[in-house]
Amino acid sequence: MTDTTETVPGRPARDRRSMLLFGGVYGAVVASAVLAALTEYGHTSRDDRRYDAAWLVVTALASALAHGYAHYIAERGPRRRGQALRALAAEWPLVVAMLPSALILAGAGWGWWPTGSVEYSAFSFNVALLFVLGLLSAKWAGRGGAVAVATGVGDALIGVIVVVANAIIK
């Protein structure tokens, strides 16, 4: 289902499914990269995990604002009232994809589970999310089951690369 409204005359708005997939993949990869950066020094106290969760949320919002603004200024043509807000609001999949990682870290900070290696739970979630998004993208494109699974595995490998890089850097 394609959104047929126009943000610029003569050019259809972005397909909602592609924006969902793009934002989800982008958010999962950014969340993993931020997790790797925040946990590089091995600080694992409850306060550190709450701090890391807060920074993940700040990064999600800043990324969405920057990406939405970039879309807004990249569109050529006459500006319409509310167009900038619509461009920013369209970035919700990126934020939503990053929130589970923030919740996992915050949960450790609130004492819901051990704080020691909770980032690997968040990494695992992000890898699984990337797999599901790859699978969905292939299925929505009409690909068969084997191609859909291969696409999901390919997307998940992006997350695995971030996890392996994090392990090597530490």
Steps between C-alpha positions, in 0.01 A plus 500: 500500500660822385414837647374706206519840664765731365753704694633655181272546199550221247691274739317241712580478870729221619353156528401434862638147499839613374512774764413245769771264379757774453436651842499161668827386346664837553382514862614146581846561355538839672382349831761227471774748414406726791486200735849404389629852556333546838611165639856516366656568839318226689307723742217278617350656811126560516562875471715443191227290336235768565739762363562286189124455452447876521771562242348241271166684515672836440686349203175356362326837516800691363539251215131528414513880507814513287370245251155659476653844454733365231199359314322832535784709360579243230148528355500749219199707418254724679463460875163424654379576848586216733735332252796519740297345783381221270859430398602477867198288596580256218814400692305319775615151385861597573414605855278198563775263380742649752267501801521126584878530543448799728239306698735201535772728639258691721360173631848401612537842660173453686611159628273286281797284394879491544695793359820314410451412134153632426625666183519156341128454560443831322736398219309171466170683482635730229635209295162327526324824402725535195419141400125561528520826305700332224251215488208744483660709228549194281148369566345842427698506176342167402812287544479131586570347839865409438582846364317662790698299754826577317413870503425482872832326565679762291343783700576323828865475396518880514419476871741213549777709344437774758508244784822342372659843452403587857657180630821560305528863608451414868 
